[in-house]
C-alpha cells in the first residue's frame, strides 16, 4: 500500500474519473500524463539535448548524402552506357 491507499480507494478514484471525463477521454488524459512525465524526466537527465543534437547533425549531413546519391547514379549511368 502506498500511504494508506488500497485497492478499494483506487477503484473509487477511477470510478469518479470515469464519471467525470467519460470512457473516451481517459486514454487521452493518460497519454498526456505519460508524455509529460517522460519530458520531465528527459529534461532532468539532459537526454533531450542529445536527441536534438542528433537531429541537427542529421539535417546537416542530409545535403551531403543527396549529393553522394547523385554521384552514384551518374557513375552507374556511365558504366551502363
N, CA, C and O atoms as a GROMACS GRO file, in nm:
protein
  324
    1UNK      N    1   0.082  -0.119   0.000
    1UNK     CA    2   0.000   0.000   0.000
    1UNK      C    3   0.087   0.125   0.000
    1UNK      O    4   0.191   0.132   0.065
    2UNK      N    5   0.041   0.222  -0.074
    2UNK     CA    6   0.111   0.350  -0.083
    2UNK      C    7   0.041   0.450   0.007
    2UNK      O    8  -0.065   0.502  -0.029
    3UNK      N    9   0.098   0.479   0.121
    3UNK     CA   10   0.043   0.582   0.209
    3UNK      C   11  -0.101   0.559   0.251
    3UNK      O   12  -0.175   0.655   0.267
    4UNK      N   13  -0.143   0.435   0.268
    4UNK     CA   14  -0.277   0.408   0.312
    4UNK      C   15  -0.380   0.401   0.199
    4UNK      O   16  -0.499   0.389   0.225
    5UNK      N   17  -0.335   0.408   0.075
    5UNK     CA   18  -0.428   0.397  -0.038
    5UNK      C   19  -0.427   0.253  -0.085
    5UNK      O   20  -0.324   0.201  -0.130
    6UNK      N   21  -0.542   0.188  -0.074
    6UNK     CA   22  -0.554   0.048  -0.114
    6UNK      C   23  -0.631   0.035  -0.244
    6UNK      O   24  -0.661   0.133  -0.312
    7UNK      N   25  -0.662  -0.088  -0.276
    7UNK     CA   26  -0.734  -0.117  -0.399
    7UNK      C   27  -0.874  -0.057  -0.398
    7UNK      O   28  -0.917  -0.002  -0.500
    8UNK      N   29  -0.948  -0.066  -0.287
    8UNK     CA   30  -1.083  -0.006  -0.289
    8UNK      C   31  -1.080   0.146  -0.314
    8UNK      O   32  -1.165   0.199  -0.385
    9UNK      N   33  -0.983   0.213  -0.256
    9UNK     CA   34  -0.972   0.358  -0.277
    9UNK      C   35  -0.937   0.391  -0.422
    9UNK      O   36  -0.991   0.485  -0.480
   10UNK      N   37  -0.846   0.312  -0.479
   10UNK     CA   38  -0.808   0.335  -0.618
   10UNK      C   39  -0.925   0.310  -0.712
   10UNK      O   40  -0.944   0.385  -0.808
   11UNK      N   41  -1.005   0.207  -0.684
   11UNK     CA   42  -1.124   0.180  -0.766
   11UNK      C   43  -1.225   0.294  -0.755
   11UNK      O   44  -1.289   0.331  -0.854
   12UNK      N   45  -1.239   0.348  -0.636
   12UNK     CA   46  -1.330   0.460  -0.617
   12UNK      C   47  -1.283   0.583  -0.696
   12UNK      O   48  -1.364   0.652  -0.759
   13UNK      N   49  -1.154   0.610  -0.690
   13UNK     CA   50  -1.098   0.724  -0.765
   13UNK      C   51  -1.117   0.702  -0.915
   13UNK      O   52  -1.156   0.795  -0.986
   14UNK      N   53  -1.089   0.581  -0.963
   14UNK     CA   54  -1.106   0.551  -1.105
   14UNK      C   55  -1.252   0.566  -1.148
   14UNK      O   56  -1.281   0.618  -1.256
   15UNK      N   57  -1.345   0.520  -1.062
   15UNK     CA   58  -1.487   0.534  -1.093
   15UNK      C   59  -1.530   0.679  -1.103
   15UNK      O   60  -1.607   0.715  -1.192
   16UNK      N   61  -1.480   0.764  -1.013
   16UNK     CA   62  -1.514   0.906  -1.018
   16UNK      C   63  -1.457   0.970  -1.145
   16UNK      O   64  -1.523   1.050  -1.210
   17UNK      N   65  -1.333   0.934  -1.179
   17UNK     CA   66  -1.272   0.988  -1.302
   17UNK      C   67  -1.352   0.944  -1.425
   17UNK      O   68  -1.371   1.021  -1.518
   18UNK      N   69  -1.397   0.820  -1.424
   18UNK     CA   70  -1.476   0.769  -1.536
   18UNK      C   71  -1.606   0.846  -1.550
   18UNK      O   72  -1.649   0.876  -1.662
   19UNK      N   73  -1.669   0.879  -1.439
   19UNK     CA   74  -1.793   0.956  -1.443
   19UNK      C   75  -1.769   1.100  -1.489
   19UNK      O   76  -1.848   1.156  -1.564
   20UNK      N   77  -1.658   1.159  -1.444
   20UNK     CA   78  -1.630   1.298  -1.478
   20UNK      C   79  -1.589   1.316  -1.624
   20UNK      O   80  -1.639   1.406  -1.692
   21UNK      N   81  -1.499   1.231  -1.672
   21UNK     CA   82  -1.441   1.253  -1.804
   21UNK      C   83  -1.498   1.162  -1.912
   21UNK      O   84  -1.493   1.198  -2.030
   22UNK      N   85  -1.550   1.049  -1.876
   22UNK     CA   86  -1.603   0.957  -1.975
   22UNK      C   87  -1.496   0.860  -2.025
   22UNK      O   88  -1.377   0.883  -2.008
   23UNK      N   89  -1.542   0.754  -2.087
   23UNK     CA   90  -1.450   0.648  -2.131
   23UNK      C   91  -1.362   0.693  -2.248
   23UNK      O   92  -1.251   0.642  -2.263
   24UNK      N   93  -1.408   0.786  -2.329
   24UNK     CA   94  -1.329   0.830  -2.445
   24UNK      C   95  -1.214   0.920  -2.404
   24UNK      O   96  -1.108   0.918  -2.466
   25UNK      N   97  -1.235   0.999  -2.302
   25UNK     CA   98  -1.136   1.100  -2.265
   25UNK      C   99  -1.023   1.043  -2.178
   25UNK      O  100  -0.913   1.098  -2.178
   26UNK      N  101  -1.048   0.933  -2.103
   26UNK     CA  102  -0.949   0.880  -2.012
   26UNK      C  103  -0.818   0.837  -2.080
   26UNK      O  104  -0.712   0.869  -2.028
   27UNK      N  105  -0.822   0.766  -2.194
   27UNK     CA  106  -0.694   0.732  -2.259
   27UNK      C  107  -0.614   0.855  -2.302
   27UNK      O  108  -0.491   0.855  -2.294
   28UNK      N  109  -0.684   0.959  -2.346
   28UNK     CA  110  -0.614   1.081  -2.385
   28UNK      C  111  -0.548   1.147  -2.265
   28UNK      O  112  -0.436   1.197  -2.275
   29UNK      N  113  -0.617   1.146  -2.151
   29UNK     CA  114  -0.560   1.204  -2.030
   29UNK      C  115  -0.438   1.124  -1.986
   29UNK      O  116  -0.335   1.182  -1.950
   30UNK      N  117  -0.448   0.993  -1.989
   30UNK     CA  118  -0.334   0.908  -1.952
   30UNK      C  119  -0.216   0.927  -2.044
   30UNK      O  120  -0.102   0.930  -1.998
   31UNK      N  121  -0.243   0.938  -2.173
   31UNK     CA  122  -0.136   0.960  -2.271
   31UNK      C  123  -0.067   1.093  -2.245
   31UNK      O  124   0.056   1.103  -2.252
   32UNK      N  125  -0.146   1.196  -2.216
   32UNK     CA  126  -0.089   1.327  -2.188
   32UNK      C  127  -0.004   1.328  -2.062
   32UNK      O  128   0.102   1.389  -2.059
   33UNK      N  129  -0.051   1.258  -1.959
   33UNK     CA  130   0.028   1.248  -1.836
   33UNK      C  131   0.159   1.174  -1.861
   33UNK      O  132   0.264   1.214  -1.812
   34UNK      N  133   0.152   1.067  -1.938
   34UNK     CA  134   0.273   0.990  -1.968
   34UNK      C  135   0.375   1.072  -2.044
   34UNK      O  136   0.494   1.068  -2.013
   35UNK      N  137   0.329   1.147  -2.144
   35UNK     CA  138   0.421   1.232  -2.221
   35UNK      C  139   0.481   1.341  -2.133
   35UNK      O  140   0.598   1.374  -2.146
   36UNK      N  141   0.401   1.396  -2.042
   36UNK     CA  142   0.450   1.497  -1.952
   36UNK      C  143   0.558   1.444  -1.859
   36UNK      O  144   0.659   1.510  -1.836
   37UNK      N  145   0.536   1.325  -1.806
   37UNK     CA  146   0.634   1.264  -1.717
   37UNK      C  147   0.762   1.232  -1.794
   37UNK      O  148   0.872   1.255  -1.744
   38UNK      N  149   0.748   1.178  -1.917
   38UNK     CA  150   0.868   1.148  -1.998
   38UNK      C  151   0.948   1.272  -2.029
   38UNK      O  152   1.070   1.271  -2.019
   39UNK      N  153   0.881   1.380  -2.066
   39UNK     CA  154   0.954   1.503  -2.098
   39UNK      C  155   1.020   1.561  -1.974
   39UNK      O  156   1.129   1.616  -1.983
   40UNK      N  157   0.954   1.548  -1.859
   40UNK     CA  158   1.013   1.596  -1.734
   40UNK      C  159   1.139   1.518  -1.702
   40UNK      O  160   1.241   1.576  -1.666
   41UNK      N  161   1.133   1.384  -1.713
   41UNK     CA  162   1.250   1.302  -1.686
   41UNK      C  163   1.364   1.331  -1.782
   41UNK      O  164   1.480   1.338  -1.741
   42UNK      N  165   1.332   1.348  -1.909
   42UNK     CA  166   1.437   1.374  -2.008
   42UNK      C  167   1.499   1.512  -1.987
   42UNK      O  168   1.618   1.530  -2.013
   43UNK      N  169   1.421   1.609  -1.941
   43UNK     CA  170   1.479   1.741  -1.916
   43UNK      C  171   1.570   1.738  -1.794
   43UNK      O  172   1.668   1.812  -1.789
   44UNK      N  173   1.539   1.654  -1.697
   44UNK     CA  174   1.624   1.642  -1.580
   44UNK      C  175   1.756   1.573  -1.614
   44UNK      O  176   1.862   1.611  -1.564
   45UNK      N  177   1.749   1.471  -1.699
   45UNK     CA  178   1.870   1.395  -1.731
   45UNK      C  179   1.947   1.454  -1.848
   45UNK      O  180   2.063   1.417  -1.868
   46UNK      N  181   1.888   1.543  -1.925
   46UNK     CA  182   1.957   1.605  -2.038
   46UNK      C  183   1.953   1.522  -2.164
   46UNK      O  184   2.025   1.553  -2.258
   47UNK      N  185   1.872   1.419  -2.168
   47UNK     CA  186   1.862   1.334  -2.288
   47UNK      C  187   1.803   1.409  -2.406
   47UNK      O  188   1.836   1.380  -2.520
   48UNK      N  189   1.717   1.504  -2.378
   48UNK     CA  190   1.653   1.579  -2.486
   48UNK      C  191   1.757   1.654  -2.568
   48UNK      O  192   1.747   1.661  -2.691
   49UNK      N  193   1.856   1.709  -2.501
   49UNK     CA  194   1.961   1.782  -2.572
   49UNK      C  195   2.038   1.690  -2.664
   49UNK      O  196   2.077   1.730  -2.774
   50UNK      N  197   2.062   1.567  -2.621
   50UNK     CA  198   2.134   1.472  -2.704
   50UNK      C  199   2.054   1.438  -2.829
   50UNK      O  200   2.109   1.429  -2.938
   51UNK      N  201   1.924   1.420  -2.812
   51UNK     CA  202   1.839   1.388  -2.926
   51UNK      C  203   1.832   1.504  -3.024
   51UNK      O  204   1.833   1.484  -3.145
   52UNK      N  205   1.826   1.627  -2.971
   52UNK     CA  206   1.822   1.744  -3.057
   52UNK      C  207   1.952   1.757  -3.136
   52UNK      O  208   1.950   1.794  -3.253
   53UNK      N  209   2.066   1.726  -3.072
   53UNK     CA  210   2.194   1.731  -3.142
   53UNK      C  211   2.197   1.630  -3.256
   53UNK      O  212   2.250   1.660  -3.363
   54UNK      N  213   2.141   1.510  -3.234
   54UNK     CA  214   2.139   1.409  -3.339
   54UNK      C  215   2.056   1.457  -3.458
   54UNK      O  216   2.094   1.436  -3.573
   55UNK      N  217   1.943   1.521  -3.431
   55UNK     CA  218   1.857   1.570  -3.538
   55UNK      C  219   1.928   1.680  -3.616
   55UNK      O  220   1.921   1.683  -3.739
   56UNK      N  221   1.996   1.769  -3.547
   56UNK     CA  222   2.068   1.878  -3.612
   56UNK      C  223   2.180   1.821  -3.700
   56UNK      O  224   2.198   1.865  -3.813
   57UNK      N  225   2.254   1.725  -3.648
   57UNK     CA  226   2.362   1.664  -3.726
   57UNK      C  227   2.307   1.593  -3.850
   57UNK      O  228   2.367   1.601  -3.957
   58UNK      N  229   2.195   1.525  -3.835
   58UNK     CA  230   2.134   1.456  -3.948
   58UNK      C  231   2.091   1.555  -4.055
   58UNK      O  232   2.107   1.528  -4.174
   59UNK      N  233   2.037   1.669  -4.014
   59UNK     CA  234   1.995   1.770  -4.110
   59UNK      C  235   2.115   1.831  -4.180
   59UNK      O  236   2.108   1.866  -4.298
   60UNK      N  237   2.227   1.845  -4.108
   60UNK     CA  238   2.348   1.899  -4.169
   60UNK      C  239   2.405   1.802  -4.272
   60UNK      O  240   2.458   1.845  -4.374
   61UNK      N  241   2.396   1.672  -4.245
   61UNK     CA  242   2.452   1.572  -4.334
   61UNK      C  243   2.360   1.539  -4.452
   61UNK      O  244   2.405   1.480  -4.550
   62UNK      N  245   2.236   1.576  -4.444
   62UNK     CA  246   2.138   1.542  -4.547
   62UNK      C  247   2.179   1.590  -4.686
   62UNK      O  248   2.170   1.510  -4.780
   63UNK      N  249   2.223   1.715  -4.705
   63UNK     CA  250   2.264   1.757  -4.840
   63UNK      C  251   2.383   1.676  -4.893
   63UNK      O  252   2.391   1.648  -5.012
   64UNK      N  253   2.476   1.640  -4.804
   64UNK     CA  254   2.591   1.562  -4.846
   64UNK      C  255   2.547   1.423  -4.894
   64UNK      O  256   2.600   1.372  -4.993
   65UNK      N  257   2.452   1.364  -4.826
   65UNK     CA  258   2.405   1.231  -4.863
   65UNK      C  259   2.334   1.237  -4.999
   65UNK      O  260   2.352   1.146  -5.081
   66UNK      N  261   2.256   1.340  -5.023
   66UNK     CA  262   2.188   1.355  -5.152
   66UNK      C  263   2.289   1.372  -5.264
   66UNK      O  264   2.270   1.316  -5.373
   67UNK      N  265   2.396   1.448  -5.240
   67UNK     CA  266   2.499   1.467  -5.342
   67UNK      C  267   2.567   1.335  -5.374
   67UNK      O  268   2.595   1.307  -5.490
   68UNK      N  269   2.596   1.253  -5.270
   68UNK     CA  270   2.660   1.124  -5.292
   68UNK      C  271   2.570   1.033  -5.375
   68UNK      O  272   2.620   0.959  -5.460
   69UNK      N  273   2.441   1.036  -5.353
   69UNK     CA  274   2.349   0.953  -5.430
   69UNK      C  275   2.347   0.997  -5.576
   69UNK      O  276   2.340   0.914  -5.666
   70UNK      N  277   2.354   1.129  -5.600
   70UNK     CA  278   2.358   1.178  -5.737
   70UNK      C  279   2.483   1.130  -5.808
   70UNK      O  280   2.478   1.091  -5.924
   71UNK      N  281   2.596   1.134  -5.738
   71UNK     CA  282   2.723   1.090  -5.796
   71UNK      C  283   2.716   0.942  -5.828
   71UNK      O  284   2.761   0.899  -5.935
   72UNK      N  285   2.659   0.862  -5.738
   72UNK     CA  286   2.647   0.719  -5.761
   72UNK      C  287   2.560   0.689  -5.882
   72UNK      O  288   2.592   0.600  -5.961
   73UNK      N  289   2.451   0.761  -5.898
   73UNK     CA  290   2.363   0.734  -6.011
   73UNK      C  291   2.429   0.774  -6.143
   73UNK      O  292   2.411   0.705  -6.243
   74UNK      N  293   2.504   0.883  -6.144
   74UNK     CA  294   2.572   0.922  -6.268
   74UNK      C  295   2.683   0.823  -6.301
   74UNK      O  296   2.707   0.797  -6.419
   75UNK      N  297   2.750   0.767  -6.201
   75UNK     CA  298   2.854   0.668  -6.226
   75UNK      C  299   2.792   0.540  -6.283
   75UNK      O  300   2.849   0.477  -6.371
   76UNK      N  301   2.675   0.501  -6.232
   76UNK     CA  302   2.608   0.383  -6.283
   76UNK      C  303   2.564   0.404  -6.428
   76UNK      O  304   2.572   0.311  -6.508
   77UNK      N  305   2.519   0.523  -6.461
   77UNK     CA  306   2.476   0.553  -6.597
   77UNK      C  307   2.594   0.547  -6.692
   77UNK      O  308   2.580   0.501  -6.805
   78UNK      N  309   2.711   0.594  -6.647
   78UNK     CA  310   2.830   0.592  -6.731
   78UNK      C  311   2.873   0.448  -6.758
   78UNK      O  312   2.912   0.416  -6.870
   79UNK      N  313   2.868   0.361  -6.655
   79UNK     CA  314   2.912   0.223  -6.674
   79UNK      C  315   2.814   0.144  -6.761
   79UNK      O  316   2.853   0.050  -6.830
   80UNK      N  317   2.686   0.182  -6.758
   80UNK     CA  318   2.588   0.112  -6.839
   80UNK      C  319   2.593   0.156  -6.984
   80UNK      O  320   2.555   0.080  -7.073
   81UNK      N  321   2.639   0.275  -7.010
   81UNK     CA  322   2.639   0.326  -7.147
   81UNK      C  323   2.755   0.277  -7.227
   81UNK      O  324   2.768   0.311  -7.344
   0.00000   0.00000   0.00000
